[in-house]
Amino acid sequence: MSIRSAYLAAEGFEPELEEELRRAGVAIDRWHGRLALSAAPPATAAWALETWTDVREIPVASIKSAASALRGIQRNWALYAAVHHRRAALIEAALPPVKARALTFPEAAPTGHLGAWTLLAPDLMLASPTKTSPFVNGAVRFEEDREGPPSRAYLKLWEALTRLGRWPGPGETALDLGAAPGGWTWALAQLGCDVVAVDKAQMDPAVAALPNVTIRTESAFGLEPEKQDAVDWLFSDIICYPSRLLGLVQRWQAAGRARNFVCTLKFQGETDHDTAAAFAAIPGAVVFHGAHNKHELMFCLLGE
């Protein structure tokens, strides 16, 4: 049975990816490390860091022939090394180098064409010239700020905005729900937009003192969207059940008070695949598990 698609899970989240694919009717033929191999055509998979969309199996007699086969297809390739690490490293060394440097946010994602490959056996390679992420193994790295933000939560926000290719800027307004201690508010304020941070918990004093930040000490769920000023962006990193967040997003959508949404679906205990699917079904929505996410998904929706 030939492999037609492959899905790379983040470490520890293979069960979530497998269940999502099962619900989509995609059978996994076998696992190759964190890479789920399937004979089915490529499908959308939120729990995959990346999906290999043009998979082909290539017999290879030697390191030289493996590198030649890849170079004969295109220039840039990223290795996913699950087994046969030494042999894979020698093949990788014979290919043009891929510089997976850390991004300085806000910096656009790479636009160069990047394929992916792995060794299934010493004499068999699996390669896909195309994949859904421009990053090596679907993982974006950033030059981190270890002094300004009060938490590391800003990294998943940076990743979401980088994947979207858009972010707030001067002249735009952003509502940050469940903002404390202020990691996202800090990141948004650095972009020059006006931020309204909403949380009953205390914000980090340094973030609260930023000139373009307004603090509202109240519950995000207590806000009546139709009575609020319209905002360009609504952000949420609230700790709540995803079904409750879905209701909140639907209310803001119905009121027409937010143009763009970036929200974290945080799963407490079992993964709520049904609610994740409901978010994904919203027209224009993008739902994904980023490299900086834990047991959570990102929901993003961009307006015109």
C-alpha positions as CSV (number, residue, x, y, z in Angstrom):
1,M,0.0,0.0,0.0
2,S,1.6,3.3,-1.1
3,I,1.8,6.3,1.2
4,R,0.0,9.4,-0.1
5,S,0.1,11.7,2.8
6,A,2.0,12.2,6.1
7,Y,1.2,14.2,9.2
8,L,3.8,15.4,11.7
9,A,2.6,15.6,15.3
10,A,4.2,17.6,18.1
11,E,5.9,15.4,20.7
12,G,3.2,14.0,23.0
13,F,0.3,14.9,20.8
14,E,0.2,11.9,18.6
15,P,-3.1,10.6,20.1
16,E,-4.9,13.9,19.3
17,L,-3.7,13.8,15.7
18,E,-4.7,10.1,15.4
19,E,-8.2,10.8,16.7
20,E,-8.7,13.9,14.5
21,L,-7.7,11.9,11.4
22,R,-9.9,9.0,12.4
23,R,-12.9,11.4,12.7
24,A,-12.0,12.7,9.3
25,G,-12.0,9.2,7.8
26,V,-8.3,9.1,7.3
27,A,-6.7,5.8,8.3
28,I,-3.1,5.8,9.6
29,D,-1.2,3.0,7.9
30,R,1.6,3.3,10.5
31,W,3.6,5.7,12.6
32,H,7.2,6.6,11.8
33,G,8.3,8.4,14.9
34,R,5.9,11.3,15.2
35,L,5.0,11.1,11.5
36,A,1.7,9.5,10.7
37,L,1.7,7.8,7.3
38,S,-1.5,7.2,5.4
39,A,-2.6,5.8,2.0
40,A,-5.4,8.4,1.9
41,P,-5.1,11.8,0.1
42,P,-3.9,14.7,2.2
43,A,-6.5,16.1,4.6
44,T,-6.7,19.1,6.8
45,A,-5.3,18.3,10.3
46,A,-5.2,20.9,13.0
47,W,-3.1,18.7,15.3
48,A,-0.3,18.3,12.7
49,L,2.6,20.7,12.9
50,E,2.7,20.2,9.1
51,T,1.2,17.9,6.5
52,W,3.3,16.4,3.7
53,T,1.1,16.8,0.6
54,D,2.9,15.2,-2.3
55,V,4.4,12.1,-0.8
56,R,6.5,9.6,-2.7
57,E,8.6,6.6,-1.8
58,I,12.1,6.6,-3.4
59,P,14.4,3.6,-3.3
60,V,18.0,4.6,-2.6
61,A,21.1,2.5,-3.1
62,S,23.5,4.8,-1.5
63,I,24.0,8.2,0.2
64,K,25.0,9.8,-3.0
65,S,22.0,8.4,-4.9
66,A,19.6,9.6,-2.2
67,A,21.0,13.1,-2.3
68,S,20.9,13.1,-6.1
69,A,17.3,12.0,-6.1
70,L,16.3,14.9,-3.8
71,R,18.3,17.5,-5.7
72,G,16.8,16.2,-9.0
73,I,13.4,17.3,-7.7
74,Q,14.2,20.7,-6.1
75,R,16.9,22.5,-4.1
76,N,15.6,22.9,-0.5
77,W,14.8,20.0,1.8
78,A,14.2,19.5,5.5
79,L,15.0,16.3,7.2
80,Y,12.7,14.6,9.7
81,A,15.0,12.0,11.4
82,A,13.2,9.2,13.1
83,V,15.5,6.3,12.5
84,H,18.8,5.6,10.8
85,H,20.1,8.9,12.1
86,R,23.7,8.5,11.0
87,R,22.8,7.7,7.4
88,A,20.2,10.4,7.3
89,A,22.8,13.0,8.5
90,L,25.2,12.0,5.8
91,I,22.5,12.4,3.1
92,E,21.5,15.8,4.7
93,A,25.2,16.9,4.5
94,A,25.2,16.2,0.8
95,L,22.3,18.5,0.2
96,P,22.3,22.4,0.0
97,P,22.1,23.7,3.6
98,V,18.8,25.0,4.9
99,K,19.2,27.8,7.4
100,A,16.5,27.4,10.0
101,R,17.4,30.6,11.9
102,A,15.3,32.2,14.6
103,L,12.9,34.9,13.4
104,T,12.9,38.4,14.9
105,F,9.2,39.2,15.3
106,P,7.5,40.8,13.5
107,E,9.3,39.2,10.6
108,A,7.5,37.5,7.8
109,A,7.7,33.7,7.5
110,P,10.1,32.3,4.9
111,T,8.7,32.2,1.3
112,G,11.2,29.9,-0.2
113,H,10.1,26.5,-1.3
114,L,10.8,23.8,1.2
115,G,10.2,20.0,1.0
116,A,10.5,17.3,3.6
117,W,12.1,13.8,3.7
118,T,12.8,11.0,6.0
119,L,14.4,7.5,5.8
120,L,11.9,4.7,6.3
121,A,14.7,2.1,5.8
122,P,18.4,2.3,4.9
123,D,17.4,1.8,1.2
124,L,14.0,3.6,1.2
125,M,13.3,7.3,1.5
126,L,10.0,9.1,1.8
127,A,9.9,12.6,0.4
128,S,7.4,15.3,-0.3
129,P,8.3,18.4,-2.3
130,T,5.5,20.3,-0.8
131,K,4.2,20.6,2.8
132,T,1.9,22.9,4.7
133,S,4.6,24.7,6.8
134,P,7.5,26.8,5.6
135,F,9.4,25.9,8.7
136,V,11.7,22.9,9.3
137,N,9.5,20.2,10.8
138,G,6.7,22.7,11.2
139,A,8.5,24.5,14.1
140,V,9.1,28.2,14.1
141,R,11.8,29.6,16.4
142,F,12.0,33.2,17.6
143,E,14.6,35.5,19.0
144,E,13.1,35.5,22.5
145,D,12.7,38.6,24.7
146,R,13.6,37.4,28.2
147,E,13.2,40.7,29.9
148,G,10.1,42.5,28.7
149,P,7.2,40.0,28.9
150,P,5.9,38.6,32.2
151,S,5.4,35.1,30.8
152,R,6.3,33.0,27.8
153,A,2.8,33.0,26.5
154,Y,3.7,35.7,23.9
155,L,5.5,33.0,21.9
156,K,2.4,31.2,20.8
157,L,0.8,34.6,19.9
158,W,3.9,35.5,17.8
159,E,3.6,32.1,16.1
160,A,-0.1,32.6,15.3
161,L,0.5,36.0,13.8
162,T,3.5,34.8,11.8
163,R,1.5,32.0,10.4
164,L,-1.4,34.4,9.5
165,G,1.1,36.9,8.0
166,R,-0.8,39.7,9.6
167,W,-0.7,41.5,13.0
168,P,-2.1,44.7,14.6
169,G,-0.2,48.0,14.1
170,P,-0.4,51.7,14.9
171,G,-3.9,53.1,14.5
172,E,-5.6,49.7,15.2
173,T,-7.3,48.6,18.4
174,A,-6.9,45.2,20.1
175,L,-9.0,43.7,22.9
176,D,-7.1,41.2,25.0
177,L,-9.5,39.0,27.0
178,G,-8.1,37.1,30.0
179,A,-5.0,39.2,29.7
180,A,-3.3,38.7,33.1
181,P,-0.4,38.6,33.8
182,G,0.0,40.4,30.4
183,G,2.2,38.4,28.1
184,W,-0.1,38.9,25.1
185,T,-0.8,42.5,26.0
186,W,2.9,43.2,26.2
187,A,3.4,41.6,22.7
188,L,0.6,43.6,21.2
189,A,1.7,46.9,22.7
190,Q,5.1,46.4,21.2
191,L,3.4,46.4,17.7
192,G,2.1,50.0,18.4
193,C,-1.6,49.3,18.5
194,D,-3.9,50.4,21.3
195,V,-4.6,47.5,23.7
196,V,-7.5,47.1,26.1
197,A,-6.6,44.3,28.5
198,V,-9.5,42.7,30.3
199,D,-9.0,40.4,33.4
200,K,-10.2,40.3,37.0
201,A,-6.7,39.1,38.0
202,Q,-3.9,41.6,38.5
203,M,-1.8,42.6,35.5
204,D,2.0,42.9,35.6
205,P,2.7,46.5,36.7
206,A,5.2,47.1,34.0
207,V,2.7,46.0,31.3
208,A,-0.1,48.0,32.9
209,A,2.1,51.1,32.8
210,L,2.7,50.9,29.0
211,P,1.3,54.1,27.4
212,N,-0.9,52.3,24.8
213,V,-2.4,49.9,27.3
214,T,-5.8,50.4,29.1
215,I,-6.7,48.0,31.9
216,R,-10.3,46.9,32.6
217,T,-10.5,44.8,35.8
218,E,-13.6,42.7,35.0
219,S,-14.6,39.4,33.6
220,A,-14.3,38.8,29.9
221,F,-17.5,36.8,29.9
222,G,-19.3,39.7,31.6
223,L,-18.8,42.0,28.6
224,E,-21.8,42.5,26.4
225,P,-20.3,42.7,22.9
226,E,-23.1,44.9,21.5
227,K,-22.4,47.5,24.2
228,Q,-18.6,47.6,23.5
229,D,-16.7,49.8,21.1
230,A,-15.7,48.0,17.9
231,V,-12.2,46.7,17.8
232,D,-9.9,45.7,15.0
233,W,-8.7,42.6,16.8
234,L,-10.0,40.4,19.5
235,F,-7.5,38.2,21.4
236,S,-8.2,35.6,24.0
237,D,-6.0,33.3,26.0
238,I,-8.7,32.7,28.6
239,I,-8.5,29.5,30.7
240,C,-12.0,28.1,30.1
241,Y,-13.7,25.2,28.4
242,P,-13.5,25.5,24.6
243,S,-17.3,25.3,24.4
244,R,-17.6,28.4,26.5
245,L,-15.1,30.2,24.4
246,L,-17.1,29.2,21.3
247,G,-20.1,30.9,22.7
248,L,-18.1,34.1,23.5
249,V,-16.7,34.2,19.9
250,Q,-20.1,33.7,18.4
251,R,-21.6,36.5,20.5
252,W,-18.8,38.9,19.3
253,Q,-19.3,37.8,15.7
254,A,-23.1,38.3,15.9
255,A,-22.6,41.8,17.4
256,G,-20.1,42.7,14.6
257,R,-17.8,44.4,17.1
258,A,-14.6,42.6,16.2
259,R,-13.0,42.2,12.8
260,N,-10.2,39.7,13.5
261,F,-10.0,36.9,16.1
262,V,-7.0,35.1,17.6
263,C,-8.0,32.8,20.4
264,T,-6.6,29.8,22.3
265,L,-8.7,26.7,22.8
266,K,-7.4,25.3,26.1
267,F,-8.4,21.6,26.7
268,Q,-8.8,20.6,30.3
269,G,-8.6,16.8,30.6
270,E,-10.0,15.1,27.4
271,T,-9.6,16.8,24.1
272,D,-12.9,18.3,22.9
273,H,-12.7,17.4,19.3
274,D,-16.3,18.3,18.6
275,T,-15.9,21.9,19.7
276,A,-12.6,22.1,17.8
277,A,-14.5,21.0,14.7
278,A,-17.2,23.6,15.4
279,F,-14.5,26.3,15.5
280,A,-13.0,25.0,12.3
281,A,-16.4,25.1,10.6
282,I,-16.7,28.9,11.1
283,P,-16.3,30.3,7.5
284,G,-12.7,31.6,7.0
285,A,-11.4,30.0,10.2
286,V,-7.9,28.6,10.6
287,V,-7.4,26.1,13.5
288,F,-4.0,24.7,14.3
289,H,-1.7,23.3,17.0
290,G,1.5,25.4,16.9
291,A,5.0,24.5,18.0
292,H,4.6,26.7,21.1
293,N,1.2,25.3,22.1
294,K,0.6,22.8,24.9
295,H,-2.7,20.9,25.1
296,E,-4.5,23.6,23.1
297,L,-5.3,24.8,19.6
298,M,-5.2,28.3,18.1
299,F,-8.4,29.7,16.4
300,C,-7.7,32.5,13.9
301,L,-10.2,34.4,11.8
302,L,-9.3,37.4,9.6
303,G,-11.8,39.9,8.4
304,E,-11.6,41.9,5.3
